[in-house]
Amino acid sequence: MKWEELTVSQQREVERQMAVIGRGAFEIIPAEDMRVKVMKSVVTGVPLNIKLGLDPSAPDIHVGHTVVLHKLRQFQEFGHQVQLVIGDFTGRIGDPTGKSETRKQLSEEDVQRNAETYKKQIYKVLDPVKTKVFYNADWLSPMTFAEVVNLAAKVTVARMMERDDFSKRFSSGQAISIHEFFYPLMQGMDSVALKTDVELGGTDQTFNVLMGRTLQKEYGAEPQAVMLMPLLEGLDGVNKMSKSLGNYIGIDEAPNDIYGKAMSVPDELMIKYYEMVTDISNEALAELKEGLATGAVHPRDAKMRLAYTFVRMYHGDEAAEAAQQHFVTVFQQRGLPDDIETVAIPAAELNGGTIKLVRLLTLLGFAATNGEAKRSIQQGAVKLNEVKLEDPNGEFMPQEGDIVQVGKRKFAKLALS
């Protein structure tokens, strides 16, 4: 199919789709294949199959995970079909990508439980009508040993050792189990089984998603195009967003927490967040960039819009309005929020009518341990009725209606029981 054979309206539609789906991509391999596939789809009206593989090794999704989900949603809006592959089979092996040692294998029960949680969260971004969910055990489990040997014969050990993590582990004398070599082969077989046209993955998945192209060629199918998406830095502005590092925004977190965390996104990463993990249009994004560059838009206002957008996407307009009002009241006007939770302090916790401050903070759930409570006090993060408390060993006599605050987001109104 040649470009000049397309009508003007078809050419415009191809350009429109390429402009949107290419936004923020790190690399498209090969770019011309992607363009040809989009052209064919526009001319024939047949949607492309767009694949994303997920190994549910953890049940919670944060904003960093949604980079590829938002890209899938863009494909869906052009009428394409998303193939969401839950790696119930591969998840029992574990992707060795980026690991310095063999990854712990999950039980089937762990995988299934995490998969159900994943699906509930994923549909906050994806259109369920245009999403087909597959489990790769359906085609991987029935493979005979002879078929597995035949699959393994299609890729050399030298090719496997091109993977950066494998080569590093081998060079340093760290163990590599044979079963780990099968992970990219199995991910590639997903593309063979589903006749995938385009596969998405993070830059840390380059080797795995390219294996799909390799195996499709080996099995006589048209090879998929590959779209690699950049990894999203977390709130520290340095490291990849990660729950273990605490630099994340969870999509299932409370609206006020999402809003507050979004307001701590580094200024230099704000546009990247807009581009990669929101539903902002290309036109609105271009206008925002220009406004920030010319000074017509204040960075604080842009960040408030970002925070509002996150809450709206995952909790709705009403929650976004409330979270923004909460932020303005508490942090800009330095007032107290209207919806402070009342927490009853049992009389048994009082000694002569008083209670140790560290004990109070743990009772309120504002600290997990006495040590953490003491650190919060020493850091000046604890206030009683808007007055900073500084003695980590202090006691006080709680009164009905006292307001305890820790940091910028934790408030409680005391009641005596």
Secondary structure, 3 states (H helix, E strand, C coil): CCHHHCCHHHHHHHHHHHHHHCCCCCEEECHHHHHHHHHHHHHHCCCCEEEEEECCCCCCCEHHHHHHHHHHHHHHHCCCEEEEEECCCHHHCCCCCCCCCCCCCCCHHHHHHHHHHHHHHHCCCCCHHHEEEEECHHHHCCCCHHHHHHHHCCCCHHHHCCCHHHHHHHHCCCCCCHHHHHHHHHHHHHHHHHCCCEEEEEHHHHHHHHHHHHHHHHCCCCCCEEEEECCCECCCCCCECCCCCCCCCECCCCHHHHHHHHCCCCHHHHHHHHHHHCCCCHHHHHHHHHHHHHCCCCHHHHHHHHHHHHHHHHHCHHHHHHHHHHHHHHHHCCCCCCCCCEEEECHHHCECCEEEHHHHHHHCCCCCCHHHHHHHHHCCCEEECCEECCCCCCEECCCCCCEEEECCCEEEEEEEC
